[in-house]
């Protein structure tokens, strides 16, 4: 009975969580200048430059540049097609 419960827990909770974490990390690693992103704090802006662990984001309307951790980028809103 215990192995069956562990198997159900693995397929319902652990596996989807691992997939989501992997997709989030892949998105953060594939960021490029010009991408429109939203941070975990709710800031929306365009990526200006990238470093190893940080991202510089331009926030409108005053074009303020913010430097945030790459892991703070939550979603990719819109990738500019070039």
Buried (B, 14 or more C-beta within 10 A) or exposed (E): EEEEEEEEEEEEEEEEEEEEEEEBEEBBEEBEEEBBBBBEEEBEBBBBEBEEEBBBBBBEEEEEEBEBEBBBBBEBEEBEEE
